Amino acid sequence: MANSQFSISYFPVFVPMQSS
């Protein structure tokens, strides 16, 4: 479960980073 929360917290941070 912890892995799922980490992915969700990292996913939104990696998306805008690449988009920018």
N, C-alpha and C positions, 0 to 999 in steps of 0.2 A: 504493500500500500504506500509505503514511504517513497518508493520508486515512482509511483504514479504521480504523486504530488510534486516531486522534483522535476519531472518531465513537463508538467503543466506550468511550473514556475519558470522553467528554462525556455520552453517553447515560445512564449510571447516575448521573451527578451531576445531570442535569436532571430525571430521574424523581422521585427522593426530594424534590427541591426544590419541585416543583409539588405533590406529594402533601402535603407539610408545609404 
